């Protein structure tokens, strides 16, 4: 389980998560950040949270994406993201390749 808005609430949170993963030699943090930045800048995703929900929603083998919040606006954004089409295929494949070694992260 991954707390999307806590761990990916903004670019600073993302950088902290990537720094930790980089220290453990699990990801190339710069490549992940650049891929997400490009995805958002080019209109493939509306936000970090949108990218995360859509990546998980369409990832083979994931059958349930949990979304919990006490904020009605966040709930609407989460539902909207989960209802949107998959991320562009090239970006999803790139993220999949960059994140392939990550299997133990949490948003805490």
DAHUPE-V248563 format. One record per helix or strand of 2 or more residues. SS is the DSSP state (@ for helix, = for strand). FROM is the first residue (numbers start at 0). TO is the last residue. If there is no record, write none. Layout:
SS|FROM|TO / SS|FROM|TO
This chain:
@|3|6 / @|10|22 / @|28|40 / @|47|56 / @|71|82 / @|88|98
